Amino acid sequence: MCFNIGEKMFLVTSPDTIPNSATFKVKDEDFDEYCSRKGFKPAPYLAKHKWVHVDDIKRLSKKQWEQAIKTSYELIGSKLPVKLKKEFGLIK
């Protein structure tokens, strides 16, 4: 399952796998820290853009997921054209 903003993905999940896994974008400065955690690794094909893959979504708490998804959404949204940024409420 892929979640997008302006036709650009910010979160990819595998709800049909057990355990459920996910891939998302992180801040450049947080990439190494995430990848050093158990169950996390650079996302195949996307690591050069600072995406990480987690093998089990339970490795993050609900609060941590809320922050990770928000951060990924904002990072991807920041690359959109101004018109789309306004449409998605990223700028006023």
PDB file with one MODEL, atoms N, CA, C and O in Angstrom:
MODEL        1
ATOM      1  N   MET A   1       0.860  -1.159   0.000  1.00  0.00           N
ATOM      2  CA  MET A   1       0.000   0.000   0.000  1.00  0.00           C
ATOM      3  C   MET A   1       0.909   1.225   0.000  1.00  0.00           C
ATOM      4  O   MET A   1       1.842   1.328   0.796  1.00  0.00           O
ATOM      5  N   CYS A   2       0.619   2.131  -0.893  1.00  0.00           N
ATOM      6  CA  CYS A   2       1.460   3.313  -1.057  1.00  0.00           C
ATOM      7  C   CYS A   2       0.659   4.570  -0.742  1.00  0.00           C
ATOM      8  O   CYS A   2      -0.444   4.753  -1.257  1.00  0.00           O
ATOM      9  N   PHE A   3       1.211   5.432   0.099  1.00  0.00           N
ATOM     10  CA  PHE A   3       0.571   6.697   0.459  1.00  0.00           C
ATOM     11  C   PHE A   3       1.321   7.814  -0.247  1.00  0.00           C
ATOM     12  O   PHE A   3       2.551   7.859  -0.235  1.00  0.00           O
ATOM     13  N   ASN A   4       0.560   8.719  -0.865  1.00  0.00           N
ATOM     14  CA  ASN A   4       1.147   9.763  -1.701  1.00  0.00           C
ATOM     15  C   ASN A   4       0.666  11.152  -1.330  1.00  0.00           C
ATOM     16  O   ASN A   4      -0.393  11.339  -0.730  1.00  0.00           O
ATOM     17  N   ILE A   5       1.489  12.118  -1.712  1.00  0.00           N
ATOM     18  CA  ILE A   5       1.102  13.519  -1.688  1.00  0.00           C
ATOM     19  C   ILE A   5       1.544  14.078  -3.036  1.00  0.00           C
ATOM     20  O   ILE A   5       2.721  14.006  -3.392  1.00  0.00           O
ATOM     21  N   GLY A   6       0.599  14.632  -3.776  1.00  0.00           N
ATOM     22  CA  GLY A   6       0.924  15.181  -5.089  1.00  0.00           C
ATOM     23  C   GLY A   6       1.557  14.166  -6.020  1.00  0.00           C
ATOM     24  O   GLY A   6       2.482  14.497  -6.763  1.00  0.00           O
ATOM     25  N   GLU A   7       1.076  12.946  -5.989  1.00  0.00           N
ATOM     26  CA  GLU A   7       1.566  11.840  -6.820  1.00  0.00           C
ATOM     27  C   GLU A   7       2.991  11.412  -6.486  1.00  0.00           C
ATOM     28  O   GLU A   7       3.639  10.734  -7.284  1.00  0.00           O
ATOM     29  N   LYS A   8       3.475  11.798  -5.326  1.00  0.00           N
ATOM     30  CA  LYS A   8       4.792  11.357  -4.858  1.00  0.00           C
ATOM     31  C   LYS A   8       4.595  10.584  -3.560  1.00  0.00           C
ATOM     32  O   LYS A   8       3.925  11.052  -2.639  1.00  0.00           O
ATOM     33  N   MET A   9       5.182   9.409  -3.501  1.00  0.00           N
ATOM     34  CA  MET A   9       4.987   8.573  -2.320  1.00  0.00           C
ATOM     35  C   MET A   9       5.783   9.098  -1.127  1.00  0.00           C
ATOM     36  O   MET A   9       6.885   9.627  -1.268  1.00  0.00           O
ATOM     37  N   PHE A  10       5.179   8.930   0.058  1.00  0.00           N
ATOM     38  CA  PHE A  10       5.889   9.282   1.284  1.00  0.00           C
ATOM     39  C   PHE A  10       5.901   8.131   2.281  1.00  0.00           C
ATOM     40  O   PHE A  10       6.623   8.183   3.277  1.00  0.00           O
ATOM     41  N   LEU A  11       5.102   7.081   2.024  1.00  0.00           N
ATOM     42  CA  LEU A  11       5.061   5.908   2.886  1.00  0.00           C
ATOM     43  C   LEU A  11       4.607   4.717   2.063  1.00  0.00           C
ATOM     44  O   LEU A  11       3.611   4.789   1.343  1.00  0.00           O
ATOM     45  N   VAL A  12       5.344   3.620   2.175  1.00  0.00           N
ATOM     46  CA  VAL A  12       4.977   2.377   1.503  1.00  0.00           C
ATOM     47  C   VAL A  12       4.899   1.301   2.576  1.00  0.00           C
ATOM     48  O   VAL A  12       5.842   1.113   3.344  1.00  0.00           O
ATOM     49  N   THR A  13       3.781   0.601   2.626  1.00  0.00           N
ATOM     50  CA  THR A  13       3.603  -0.452   3.621  1.00  0.00           C
ATOM     51  C   THR A  13       3.312  -1.781   2.939  1.00  0.00           C
ATOM     52  O   THR A  13       2.943  -1.834   1.766  1.00  0.00           O
ATOM     53  N   SER A  14       3.487  -2.841   3.697  1.00  0.00           N
ATOM     54  CA  SER A  14       3.172  -4.188   3.225  1.00  0.00           C
ATOM     55  C   SER A  14       2.199  -4.822   4.214  1.00  0.00           C
ATOM     56  O   SER A  14       2.596  -5.654   5.031  1.00  0.00           O
ATOM     57  N   PRO A  15       0.920  -4.432   4.144  1.00  0.00           N
ATOM     58  CA  PRO A  15      -0.044  -4.932   5.130  1.00  0.00           C
ATOM     59  C   PRO A  15      -0.355  -6.422   4.998  1.00  0.00           C
ATOM     60  O   PRO A  15      -0.906  -7.013   5.927  1.00  0.00           O
ATOM     61  N   ASP A  16      -0.018  -7.037   3.876  1.00  0.00           N
ATOM     62  CA  ASP A  16      -0.306  -8.452   3.686  1.00  0.00           C
ATOM     63  C   ASP A  16       0.821  -9.367   4.125  1.00  0.00           C
ATOM     64  O   ASP A  16       0.673 -10.589   4.103  1.00  0.00           O
ATOM     65  N   THR A  17       1.947  -8.789   4.525  1.00  0.00           N
ATOM     66  CA  THR A  17       3.059  -9.608   4.992  1.00  0.00           C
ATOM     67  C   THR A  17       3.010  -9.716   6.509  1.00  0.00           C
ATOM     68  O   THR A  17       2.438  -8.862   7.186  1.00  0.00           O
ATOM     69  N   ILE A  18       3.611 -10.766   7.026  1.00  0.00           N
ATOM     70  CA  ILE A  18       3.681 -10.928   8.480  1.00  0.00           C
ATOM     71  C   ILE A  18       5.156 -11.122   8.816  1.00  0.00           C
ATOM     72  O   ILE A  18       5.775 -12.066   8.326  1.00  0.00           O
ATOM     73  N   PRO A  19       5.730 -10.249   9.639  1.00  0.00           N
ATOM     74  CA  PRO A  19       5.116  -9.051  10.190  1.00  0.00           C
ATOM     75  C   PRO A  19       4.978  -7.960   9.116  1.00  0.00           C
ATOM     76  O   PRO A  19       5.618  -8.012   8.066  1.00  0.00           O
ATOM     77  N   ASN A  20       4.137  -6.989   9.408  1.00  0.00           N
ATOM     78  CA  ASN A  20       3.936  -5.865   8.489  1.00  0.00           C
ATOM     79  C   ASN A  20       5.207  -5.018   8.457  1.00  0.00           C
ATOM     80  O   ASN A  20       5.790  -4.719   9.500  1.00  0.00           O
ATOM     81  N   SER A  21       5.628  -4.637   7.260  1.00  0.00           N
ATOM     82  CA  SER A  21       6.827  -3.804   7.116  1.00  0.00           C
ATOM     83  C   SER A  21       6.442  -2.478   6.481  1.00  0.00           C
ATOM     84  O   SER A  21       5.319  -2.302   6.009  1.00  0.00           O
ATOM     85  N   ALA A  22       7.392  -1.546   6.477  1.00  0.00           N
ATOM     86  CA  ALA A  22       7.121  -0.229   5.900  1.00  0.00           C
ATOM     87  C   ALA A  22       8.425   0.427   5.465  1.00  0.00           C
ATOM     88  O   ALA A  22       9.507   0.093   5.949  1.00  0.00           O
ATOM     89  N   THR A  23       8.290   1.363   4.545  1.00  0.00           N
ATOM     90  CA  THR A  23       9.411   2.147   4.040  1.00  0.00           C
ATOM     91  C   THR A  23       8.983   3.613   4.019  1.00  0.00           C
ATOM     92  O   THR A  23       7.880   3.939   3.580  1.00  0.00           O
ATOM     93  N   PHE A  24       9.873   4.501   4.503  1.00  0.00           N
ATOM     94  CA  PHE A  24       9.527   5.916   4.574  1.00  0.00           C
ATOM     95  C   PHE A  24      10.782   6.767   4.515  1.00  0.00           C
ATOM     96  O   PHE A  24      11.884   6.286   4.777  1.00  0.00           O
ATOM     97  N   LYS A  25      10.607   8.032   4.171  1.00  0.00           N
ATOM     98  CA  LYS A  25      11.714   8.987   4.065  1.00  0.00           C
ATOM     99  C   LYS A  25      11.994   9.600   5.438  1.00  0.00           C
ATOM    100  O   LYS A  25      11.078   9.870   6.215  1.00  0.00           O
ATOM    101  N   VAL A  26      13.279   9.812   5.714  1.00  0.00           N
ATOM    102  CA  VAL A  26      13.694  10.439   6.974  1.00  0.00           C
ATOM    103  C   VAL A  26      14.591  11.634   6.663  1.00  0.00           C
ATOM    104  O   VAL A  26      15.082  11.778   5.543  1.00  0.00           O
ATOM    105  N   LYS A  27      14.795  12.471   7.645  1.00  0.00           N
ATOM    106  CA  LYS A  27      15.718  13.598   7.491  1.00  0.00           C
ATOM    107  C   LYS A  27      17.129  13.062   7.286  1.00  0.00           C
ATOM    108  O   LYS A  27      17.500  12.026   7.838  1.00  0.00           O
ATOM    109  N   ASP A  28      17.900  13.774   6.494  1.00  0.00           N
ATOM    110  CA  ASP A  28      19.277  13.354   6.211  1.00  0.00           C
ATOM    111  C   ASP A  28      20.045  13.064   7.498  1.00  0.00           C
ATOM    112  O   ASP A  28      20.756  12.065   7.599  1.00  0.00           O
ATOM    113  N   GLU A  29      19.890  13.950   8.475  1.00  0.00           N
ATOM    114  CA  GLU A  29      20.655  13.810   9.726  1.00  0.00           C
ATOM    115  C   GLU A  29      20.171  12.642  10.595  1.00  0.00           C
ATOM    116  O   GLU A  29      20.876  12.246  11.523  1.00  0.00           O
ATOM    117  N   ASP A  30      18.991  12.086  10.318  1.00  0.00           N
ATOM    118  CA  ASP A  30      18.460  10.960  11.092  1.00  0.00           C
ATOM    119  C   ASP A  30      18.668   9.608  10.415  1.00  0.00           C
ATOM    120  O   ASP A  30      18.416   8.565  11.019  1.00  0.00           O
ATOM    121  N   PHE A  31      19.126   9.622   9.166  1.00  0.00           N
ATOM    122  CA  PHE A  31      19.232   8.393   8.379  1.00  0.00           C
ATOM    123  C   PHE A  31      20.122   7.343   9.049  1.00  0.00           C
ATOM    124  O   PHE A  31      19.701   6.198   9.212  1.00  0.00           O
ATOM    125  N   ASP A  32      21.329   7.711   9.432  1.00  0.00           N
ATOM    126  CA  ASP A  32      22.256   6.752  10.040  1.00  0.00           C
ATOM    127  C   ASP A  32      21.726   6.212  11.360  1.00  0.00           C
ATOM    128  O   ASP A  32      21.891   5.032  11.668  1.00  0.00           O
ATOM    129  N   GLU A  33      21.093   7.077  12.132  1.00  0.00           N
ATOM    130  CA  GLU A  33      20.538   6.637  13.421  1.00  0.00           C
ATOM    131  C   GLU A  33      19.442   5.594  13.204  1.00  0.00           C
ATOM    132  O   GLU A  33      19.420   4.567  13.883  1.00  0.00           O
ATOM    133  N   TYR A  34      18.546   5.847  12.276  1.00  0.00           N
ATOM    134  CA  TYR A  34      17.498   4.872  11.978  1.00  0.00           C
ATOM    135  C   TYR A  34      18.111   3.552  11.510  1.00  0.00           C
ATOM    136  O   TYR A  34      17.712   2.482  11.968  1.00  0.00           O
ATOM    137  N   CYS A  35      19.076   3.629  10.603  1.00  0.00           N
ATOM    138  CA  CYS A  35      19.665   2.420  10.027  1.00  0.00           C
ATOM    139  C   CYS A  35      20.469   1.608  11.032  1.00  0.00           C
ATOM    140  O   CYS A  35      20.738   0.429  10.802  1.00  0.00           O
ATOM    141  N   SER A  36      20.851   2.219  12.133  1.00  0.00           N
ATOM    142  CA  SER A  36      21.602   1.494  13.158  1.00  0.00           C
ATOM    143  C   SER A  36      20.685   0.731  14.119  1.00  0.00           C
ATOM    144  O   SER A  36      21.160  -0.082  14.913  1.00  0.00           O
ATOM    145  N   ARG A  37      19.394   0.984  14.050  1.00  0.00           N
ATOM    146  CA  ARG A  37      18.438   0.299  14.917  1.00  0.00           C
ATOM    147  C   ARG A  37      18.174  -1.122  14.430  1.00  0.00           C
ATOM    148  O   ARG A  37      18.259  -1.403  13.234  1.00  0.00           O
ATOM    149  N   LYS A  38      17.862  -1.993  15.342  1.00  0.00           N
ATOM    150  CA  LYS A  38      17.505  -3.366  15.001  1.00  0.00           C
ATOM    151  C   LYS A  38      16.239  -3.359  14.138  1.00  0.00           C
ATOM    152  O   LYS A  38      15.246  -2.717  14.481  1.00  0.00           O
ATOM    153  N   GLY A  39      16.290  -4.082  13.013  1.00  0.00           N
ATOM    154  CA  GLY A  39      15.125  -4.202  12.146  1.00  0.00           C
ATOM    155  C   GLY A  39      14.997  -3.111  11.099  1.00  0.00           C
ATOM    156  O   GLY A  39      14.098  -3.161  10.260  1.00  0.00           O
ATOM    157  N   PHE A  40      15.881  -2.129  11.136  1.00  0.00           N
ATOM    158  CA  PHE A  40      15.872  -1.034  10.162  1.00  0.00           C
ATOM    159  C   PHE A  40      17.067  -1.190   9.230  1.00  0.00           C
ATOM    160  O   PHE A  40      18.124  -1.674   9.635  1.00  0.00           O
ATOM    161  N   LYS A  41      16.888  -0.777   7.984  1.00  0.00           N
ATOM    162  CA  LYS A  41      17.993  -0.779   7.033  1.00  0.00           C
ATOM    163  C   LYS A  41      17.707   0.254   5.952  1.00  0.00           C
ATOM    164  O   LYS A  41      16.568   0.693   5.790  1.00  0.00           O
ATOM    165  N   PRO A  42      18.746   0.642   5.213  1.00  0.00           N
ATOM    166  CA  PRO A  42      18.503   1.540   4.081  1.00  0.00           C
ATOM    167  C   PRO A  42      17.525   0.860   3.108  1.00  0.00           C
ATOM    168  O   PRO A  42      17.665  -0.326   2.807  1.00  0.00           O
ATOM    169  N   ALA A  43      16.566   1.600   2.635  1.00  0.00           N
ATOM    170  CA  ALA A  43      15.558   1.040   1.732  1.00  0.00           C
ATOM    171  C   ALA A  43      16.176   0.735   0.368  1.00  0.00           C
ATOM    172  O   ALA A  43      16.837   1.593  -0.216  1.00  0.00           O
ATOM    173  N   PRO A  44      15.966  -0.481  -0.142  1.00  0.00           N
ATOM    174  CA  PRO A  44      16.491  -0.797  -1.468  1.00  0.00           C
ATOM    175  C   PRO A  44      15.996   0.216  -2.507  1.00  0.00           C
ATOM    176  O   PRO A  44      14.823   0.589  -2.520  1.00  0.00           O
ATOM    177  N   TYR A  45      16.901   0.645  -3.362  1.00  0.00           N
ATOM    178  CA  TYR A  45      16.634   1.582  -4.457  1.00  0.00           C
ATOM    179  C   TYR A  45      16.328   3.015  -4.001  1.00  0.00           C
ATOM    180  O   TYR A  45      16.353   3.931  -4.824  1.00  0.00           O
ATOM    181  N   LEU A  46      16.044   3.227  -2.729  1.00  0.00           N
ATOM    182  CA  LEU A  46      15.673   4.558  -2.251  1.00  0.00           C
ATOM    183  C   LEU A  46      16.634   5.109  -1.195  1.00  0.00           C
ATOM    184  O   LEU A  46      16.487   6.253  -0.763  1.00  0.00           O
ATOM    185  N   ALA A  47      17.592   4.322  -0.785  1.00  0.00           N
ATOM    186  CA  ALA A  47      18.502   4.735   0.292  1.00  0.00           C
ATOM    187  C   ALA A  47      19.270   6.013  -0.052  1.00  0.00           C
ATOM    188  O   ALA A  47      19.544   6.828   0.828  1.00  0.00           O
ATOM    189  N   LYS A  48      19.613   6.187  -1.317  1.00  0.00           N
ATOM    190  CA  LYS A  48      20.370   7.398  -1.676  1.00  0.00           C
ATOM    191  C   LYS A  48      19.542   8.657  -1.469  1.00  0.00           C
ATOM    192  O   LYS A  48      20.083   9.762  -1.423  1.00  0.00           O
ATOM    193  N   HIS A  49      18.237   8.490  -1.345  1.00  0.00           N
ATOM    194  CA  HIS A  49      17.337   9.619  -1.070  1.00  0.00           C
ATOM    195  C   HIS A  49      16.893   9.643   0.401  1.00  0.00           C
ATOM    196  O   HIS A  49      15.953  10.346   0.770  1.00  0.00           O
ATOM    197  N   LYS A  50      17.594   8.856   1.227  1.00  0.00           N
ATOM    198  CA  LYS A  50      17.376   8.810   2.688  1.00  0.00           C
ATOM    199  C   LYS A  50      16.023   8.196   3.074  1.00  0.00           C
ATOM    200  O   LYS A  50      15.290   8.739   3.901  1.00  0.00           O
ATOM    201  N   TRP A  51      15.718   7.072   2.467  1.00  0.00           N
ATOM    202  CA  TRP A  51      14.548   6.285   2.831  1.00  0.00           C
ATOM    203  C   TRP A  51      15.031   5.092   3.629  1.00  0.00           C
ATOM    204  O   TRP A  51      16.088   4.533   3.339  1.00  0.00           O
ATOM    205  N   VAL A  52      14.256   4.695   4.641  1.00  0.00           N
ATOM    206  CA  VAL A  52      14.580   3.519   5.447  1.00  0.00           C
ATOM    207  C   VAL A  52      13.447   2.499   5.360  1.00  0.00           C
ATOM    208  O   VAL A  52      12.293   2.839   5.099  1.00  0.00           O
ATOM    209  N   HIS A  53      13.812   1.252   5.584  1.00  0.00           N
ATOM    210  CA  HIS A  53      12.845   0.153   5.611  1.00  0.00           C
ATOM    211  C   HIS A  53      12.873  -0.447   7.009  1.00  0.00           C
ATOM    212  O   HIS A  53      13.943  -0.687   7.568  1.00  0.00           O
ATOM    213  N   VAL A  54      11.708  -0.686   7.564  1.00  0.00           N
ATOM    214  CA  VAL A  54      11.609  -1.354   8.861  1.00  0.00           C
ATOM    215  C   VAL A  54      10.897  -2.682   8.634  1.00  0.00           C
ATOM    216  O   VAL A  54       9.848  -2.734   7.992  1.00  0.00           O
ATOM    217  N   ASP A  55      11.479  -3.757   9.169  1.00  0.00           N
ATOM    218  CA  ASP A  55      10.963  -5.100   8.907  1.00  0.00           C
ATOM    219  C   ASP A  55       9.691  -5.441   9.674  1.00  0.00           C
ATOM    220  O   ASP A  55       9.002  -6.405   9.342  1.00  0.00           O
ATOM    221  N   ASP A  56       9.380  -4.654  10.696  1.00  0.00           N
ATOM    222  CA  ASP A  56       8.170  -4.887  11.503  1.00  0.00           C
ATOM    223  C   ASP A  56       7.704  -3.532  12.040  1.00  0.00           C
ATOM    224  O   ASP A  56       8.432  -2.865  12.776  1.00  0.00           O
ATOM    225  N   ILE A  57       6.493  -3.135  11.669  1.00  0.00           N
ATOM    226  CA  ILE A  57       6.013  -1.813  12.079  1.00  0.00           C
ATOM    227  C   ILE A  57       5.882  -1.682  13.595  1.00  0.00           C
ATOM    228  O   ILE A  57       5.770  -0.570  14.111  1.00  0.00           O
ATOM    229  N   LYS A  58       5.894  -2.790  14.300  1.00  0.00           N
ATOM    230  CA  LYS A  58       5.794  -2.740  15.765  1.00  0.00           C
ATOM    231  C   LYS A  58       7.089  -2.278  16.421  1.00  0.00           C
ATOM    232  O   LYS A  58       7.136  -2.101  17.639  1.00  0.00           O
ATOM    233  N   ARG A  59       8.112  -2.085  15.650  1.00  0.00           N
ATOM    234  CA  ARG A  59       9.378  -1.592  16.217  1.00  0.00           C
ATOM    235  C   ARG A  59       9.288  -0.116  16.608  1.00  0.00           C
ATOM    236  O   ARG A  59      10.145   0.389  17.333  1.00  0.00           O
ATOM    237  N   LEU A  60       8.251   0.573  16.129  1.00  0.00           N
ATOM    238  CA  LEU A  60       8.005   1.960  16.509  1.00  0.00           C
ATOM    239  C   LEU A  60       6.677   2.050  17.255  1.00  0.00           C
ATOM    240  O   LEU A  60       5.724   1.344  16.924  1.00  0.00           O
ATOM    241  N   SER A  61       6.618   2.909  18.247  1.00  0.00           N
ATOM    242  CA  SER A  61       5.378   3.148  18.978  1.00  0.00           C
ATOM    243  C   SER A  61       4.421   3.971  18.116  1.00  0.00           C
ATOM    244  O   SER A  61       4.810   4.500  17.075  1.00  0.00           O
ATOM    245  N   LYS A  62       3.197   4.071  18.548  1.00  0.00           N
ATOM    246  CA  LYS A  62       2.215   4.876  17.810  1.00  0.00           C
ATOM    247  C   LYS A  62       2.703   6.320  17.683  1.00  0.00           C
ATOM    248  O   LYS A  62       2.606   6.926  16.615  1.00  0.00           O
ATOM    249  N   LYS A  63       3.223   6.858  18.772  1.00  0.00           N
ATOM    250  CA  LYS A  63       3.719   8.241  18.763  1.00  0.00           C
ATOM    251  C   LYS A  63       4.903   8.393  17.801  1.00  0.00           C
ATOM    252  O   LYS A  63       4.993   9.384  17.077  1.00  0.00           O
ATOM    253  N   GLN A  64       5.801   7.419  17.795  1.00  0.00           N
ATOM    254  CA  GLN A  64       6.945   7.461  16.887  1.00  0.00           C
ATOM    255  C   GLN A  64       6.490   7.371  15.433  1.00  0.00           C
ATOM    256  O   GLN A  64       7.047   8.038  14.561  1.00  0.00           O
ATOM    257  N   TRP A  65       5.472   6.540  15.175  1.00  0.00           N
ATOM    258  CA  TRP A  65       4.934   6.437  13.818  1.00  0.00           C
ATOM    259  C   TRP A  65       4.294   7.749  13.380  1.00  0.00           C
ATOM    260  O   TRP A  65       4.490   8.198  12.250  1.00  0.00           O
ATOM    261  N   GLU A  66       3.540   8.350  14.266  1.00  0.00           N
ATOM    262  CA  GLU A  66       2.916   9.628  13.921  1.00  0.00           C
ATOM    263  C   GLU A  66       3.973  10.641  13.507  1.00  0.00           C
ATOM    264  O   GLU A  66       3.788  11.371  12.533  1.00  0.00           O
ATOM    265  N   GLN A  67       5.071  10.688  14.235  1.00  0.00           N
ATOM    266  CA  GLN A  67       6.148  11.633  13.924  1.00  0.00           C
ATOM    267  C   GLN A  67       6.853  11.243  12.629  1.00  0.00           C
ATOM    268  O   GLN A  67       7.133  12.104  11.795  1.00  0.00           O
ATOM    269  N   ALA A  68       7.140   9.960  12.454  1.00  0.00           N
ATOM    270  CA  ALA A  68       7.840   9.502  11.252  1.00  0.00           C
ATOM    271  C   ALA A  68       7.017   9.774   9.993  1.00  0.00           C
ATOM    272  O   ALA A  68       7.555  10.228   8.983  1.00  0.00           O
ATOM    273  N   ILE A  69       5.724   9.498  10.053  1.00  0.00           N
ATOM    274  CA  ILE A  69       4.855   9.720   8.893  1.00  0.00           C
ATOM    275  C   ILE A  69       4.734  11.215   8.605  1.00  0.00           C
ATOM    276  O   ILE A  69       4.779  11.636   7.449  1.00  0.00           O
ATOM    277  N   LYS A  70       4.582  12.006   9.652  1.00  0.00           N
ATOM    278  CA  LYS A  70       4.486  13.468   9.478  1.00  0.00           C
ATOM    279  C   LYS A  70       5.760  14.009   8.840  1.00  0.00           C
ATOM    280  O   LYS A  70       5.703  14.823   7.918  1.00  0.00           O
ATOM    281  N   THR A  71       6.900  13.559   9.329  1.00  0.00           N
ATOM    282  CA  THR A  71       8.178  14.014   8.792  1.00  0.00           C
ATOM    283  C   THR A  71       8.325  13.621   7.326  1.00  0.00           C
ATOM    284  O   THR A  71       8.713  14.444   6.498  1.00  0.00           O
ATOM    285  N   SER A  72       8.018  12.372   7.005  1.00  0.00           N
ATOM    286  CA  SER A  72       8.115  11.909   5.623  1.00  0.00           C
ATOM    287  C   SER A  72       7.186  12.706   4.718  1.00  0.00           C
ATOM    288  O   SER A  72       7.580  13.121   3.628  1.00  0.00           O
ATOM    289  N   TYR A  73       5.964  12.918   5.165  1.00  0.00           N
ATOM    290  CA  TYR A  73       4.977  13.701   4.408  1.00  0.00           C
ATOM    291  C   TYR A  73       5.505  15.106   4.126  1.00  0.00           C
ATOM    292  O   TYR A  73       5.415  15.597   3.001  1.00  0.00           O
ATOM    293  N   GLU A  74       6.054  15.744   5.150  1.00  0.00           N
ATOM    294  CA  GLU A  74       6.558  17.107   5.002  1.00  0.00           C
ATOM    295  C   GLU A  74       7.800  17.169   4.109  1.00  0.00           C
ATOM    296  O   GLU A  74       7.953  18.099   3.318  1.00  0.00           O
ATOM    297  N   LEU A  75       8.687  16.175   4.239  1.00  0.00           N
ATOM    298  CA  LEU A  75       9.889  16.156   3.403  1.00  0.00           C
ATOM    299  C   LEU A  75       9.529  16.001   1.930  1.00  0.00           C
ATOM    300  O   LEU A  75      10.075  16.700   1.077  1.00  0.00           O
ATOM    301  N   ILE A  76       8.624  15.097   1.635  1.00  0.00           N
ATOM    302  CA  ILE A  76       8.204  14.894   0.249  1.00  0.00           C
ATOM    303  C   ILE A  76       7.392  16.096  -0.227  1.00  0.00           C
ATOM    304  O   ILE A  76       7.573  16.563  -1.351  1.00  0.00           O
ATOM    305  N   GLY A  77       6.512  16.589   0.613  1.00  0.00           N
ATOM    306  CA  GLY A  77       5.694  17.756   0.267  1.00  0.00           C
ATOM    307  C   GLY A  77       6.516  18.990  -0.020  1.00  0.00           C
ATOM    308  O   GLY A  77       6.122  19.823  -0.836  1.00  0.00           O
ATOM    309  N   SER A  78       7.648  19.119   0.638  1.00  0.00           N
ATOM    310  CA  SER A  78       8.492  20.307   0.442  1.00  0.00           C
ATOM    311  C   SER A  78       9.098  20.363  -0.955  1.00  0.00           C
ATOM    312  O   SER A  78       9.559  21.422  -1.383  1.00  0.00           O
ATOM    313  N   LYS A  79       9.105  19.263  -1.660  1.00  0.00           N
ATOM    314  CA  LYS A  79       9.669  19.212  -3.013  1.00  0.00           C
ATOM    315  C   LYS A  79       8.620  19.476  -4.097  1.00  0.00           C
ATOM    316  O   LYS A  79       8.957  19.549  -5.279  1.00  0.00           O
ATOM    317  N   LEU A  80       7.373  19.617  -3.708  1.00  0.00           N
ATOM    318  CA  LEU A  80       6.299  19.831  -4.673  1.00  0.00           C
ATOM    319  C   LEU A  80       6.295  21.264  -5.196  1.00  0.00           C
ATOM    320  O   LEU A  80       6.839  22.163  -4.554  1.00  0.00           O
ATOM    321  N   PRO A  81       5.686  21.478  -6.357  1.00  0.00           N
ATOM    322  CA  PRO A  81       5.537  22.850  -6.862  1.00  0.00           C
ATOM    323  C   PRO A  81       4.685  23.685  -5.899  1.00  0.00           C
ATOM    324  O   PRO A  81       3.863  23.144  -5.159  1.00  0.00           O
ATOM    325  N   VAL A  82       4.884  24.980  -5.916  1.00  0.00           N
ATOM    326  CA  VAL A  82       4.194  25.899  -5.006  1.00  0.00           C
ATOM    327  C   VAL A  82       2.676  25.713  -5.054  1.00  0.00           C
ATOM    328  O   VAL A  82       2.026  25.695  -4.009  1.00  0.00           O
ATOM    329  N   LYS A  83       2.114  25.575  -6.236  1.00  0.00           N
ATOM    330  CA  LYS A  83       0.665  25.411  -6.376  1.00  0.00           C
ATOM    331  C   LYS A  83       0.166  24.197  -5.572  1.00  0.00           C
ATOM    332  O   LYS A  83      -0.855  24.282  -4.890  1.00  0.00           O
ATOM    333  N   LEU A  84       0.886  23.078  -5.653  1.00  0.00           N
ATOM    334  CA  LEU A  84       0.481  21.889  -4.903  1.00  0.00           C
ATOM    335  C   LEU A  84       0.725  22.052  -3.405  1.00  0.00           C
ATOM    336  O   LEU A  84      -0.057  21.563  -2.590  1.00  0.00           O
ATOM    337  N   LYS A  85       1.807  22.739  -3.044  1.00  0.00           N
ATOM    338  CA  LYS A  85       2.073  22.996  -1.624  1.00  0.00           C
ATOM    339  C   LYS A  85       0.910  23.766  -1.005  1.00  0.00           C
ATOM    340  O   LYS A  85       0.477  23.465   0.107  1.00  0.00           O
ATOM    341  N   LYS A  86       0.410  24.758  -1.733  1.00  0.00           N
ATOM    342  CA  LYS A  86      -0.733  25.532  -1.245  1.00  0.00           C
ATOM    343  C   LYS A  86      -1.969  24.645  -1.146  1.00  0.00           C
ATOM    344  O   LYS A  86      -2.706  24.708  -0.162  1.00  0.00           O
ATOM    345  N   GLU A  87      -2.194  23.825  -2.157  1.00  0.00           N
ATOM    346  CA  GLU A  87      -3.354  22.935  -2.181  1.00  0.00           C
ATOM    347  C   GLU A  87      -3.352  21.974  -0.996  1.00  0.00           C
ATOM    348  O   GLU A  87      -4.409  21.666  -0.445  1.00  0.00           O
ATOM    349  N   PHE A  88      -2.176  21.500  -0.603  1.00  0.00           N
ATOM    350  CA  PHE A  88      -2.081  20.558   0.508  1.00  0.00           C
ATOM    351  C   PHE A  88      -1.867  21.255   1.857  1.00  0.00           C
ATOM    352  O   PHE A  88      -1.677  20.588   2.874  1.00  0.00           O
ATOM    353  N   GLY A  89      -1.896  22.569   1.869  1.00  0.00           N
ATOM    354  CA  GLY A  89      -1.760  23.307   3.120  1.00  0.00           C
ATOM    355  C   GLY A  89      -0.366  23.339   3.683  1.00  0.00           C
ATOM    356  O   GLY A  89      -0.184  23.580   4.876  1.00  0.00           O
ATOM    357  N   LEU A  90       0.618  23.101   2.852  1.00  0.00           N
ATOM    358  CA  LEU A  90       2.003  23.130   3.317  1.00  0.00           C
ATOM    359  C   LEU A  90       2.544  24.551   3.389  1.00  0.00           C
ATOM    360  O   LEU A  90       3.483  24.823   4.137  1.00  0.00           O
ATOM    361  N   ILE A  91       1.954  25.459   2.612  1.00  0.00           N
ATOM    362  CA  ILE A  91       2.259  26.889   2.695  1.00  0.00           C
ATOM    363  C   ILE A  91       0.964  27.654   2.542  1.00  0.00           C
ATOM    364  O   ILE A  91      -0.026  27.136   2.026  1.00  0.00           O
ATOM    365  N   LYS A  92       0.983  28.896   2.997  1.00  0.00           N
ATOM    366  CA  LYS A  92      -0.232  29.708   2.907  1.00  0.00           C
ATOM    367  C   LYS A  92      -0.081  30.794   1.875  1.00  0.00           C
ATOM    368  O   LYS A  92      -1.007  31.577   1.662  1.00  0.00           O
TER     369      LYS A  92
ENDMDL
END
